[in-house]
Amino acid sequence: MTPRTFQSANLTQECKTLRKGVRMRITEAARRLGMSPRMLRYREALGLLPPVRSHGAHRRFGPEELSAVAQGVELEKRFDISPAELAFALRVLSEPAVAQAVRDLGLRIGRLQAPRRALDFEKEKALRLLQGRS
């Protein structure tokens, strides 16, 4: 495994070996994750890290933070998306106005279909019954 290559199985094992309460600086966390400290800072700026900082504003990483980063990287690989795209997806899920704007665009460009309302379903059902009688 090269230093920059991420292996989720190895990281999961690495997280298990860390004792609860053990915290490390960003350089050590980046080394364990197989990425640069700059990439971890970028992920933090995007909101992809749990908001945990020690006194003095230094971020310290423990098993929970490493696992969260690993889960994000796994999602990026599985769905072939960038960290910025993952951050936007989280924003869509957490901000109703953003979700509505994205939904409106999806409807407009034909990537989404408008949800069928129960009343529309009943209307269509009644029309089919009436057409069957004639």
Rosetta blueprint (number, residue, H / E / L):
1 M L
2 T L
3 P L
4 R L
5 T L
6 F L
7 Q L
8 S H
9 A H
10 N H
11 L H
12 T H
13 Q H
14 E H
15 C H
16 K H
17 T H
18 L L
19 R L
20 K L
21 G L
22 V L
23 R L
24 M E
25 R L
26 I H
27 T H
28 E H
29 A H
30 A H
31 R H
32 R H
33 L H
34 G L
35 M L
36 S L
37 P H
38 R H
39 M H
40 L H
41 R H
42 Y H
43 R H
44 E H
45 A H
46 L H
47 G L
48 L L
49 L L
50 P L
51 P L
52 V L
53 R L
54 S L
55 H L
56 G L
57 A L
58 H L
59 R L
60 R L
61 F E
62 G L
63 P H
64 E H
65 E H
66 L H
67 S H
68 A H
69 V H
70 A H
71 Q H
72 G H
73 V H
74 E H
75 L H
76 E H
77 K H
78 R H
79 F H
80 D L
81 I L
82 S L
83 P H
84 A H
85 E H
86 L H
87 A H
88 F H
89 A H
90 L H
91 R H
92 V H
93 L H
94 S H
95 E L
96 P H
97 A H
98 V H
99 A H
100 Q H
101 A H
102 V H
103 R H
104 D H
105 L H
106 G H
107 L H
108 R H
109 I L
110 G L
111 R L
112 L L
113 Q L
114 A L
115 P L
116 R L
117 R L
118 A H
119 L H
120 D H
121 F H
122 E H
123 K H
124 E H
125 K H
126 A H
127 L H
128 R H
129 L H
130 L H
131 Q H
132 G H
133 R H
134 S L
